[in-house]
Amino acid sequence: MKGKSKCEYCVNYIFDDEYNYYVCQVNLDEDEMVRFMKKSYDNCPYFRFHDEYKTVRKQI
């Protein structure tokens, strides 16, 4: 995981086709946005791990 942020593993971090890059879909306030842009947001309260196999495990 070296060189990657926690955002890359978050459910709220989605690819925006219009802008052609990834964005956080959570509405951040001004202070939170500054921390996000500086990539100094280690303990994000909105972080939820994106587990694409979670649904499959429930079906088994």
Beta strands, then each sheet from edge to edge (+ up, - down):
strand 1: 13-16
strand 2: 21-24
sheet 1: 1+ 2-
end
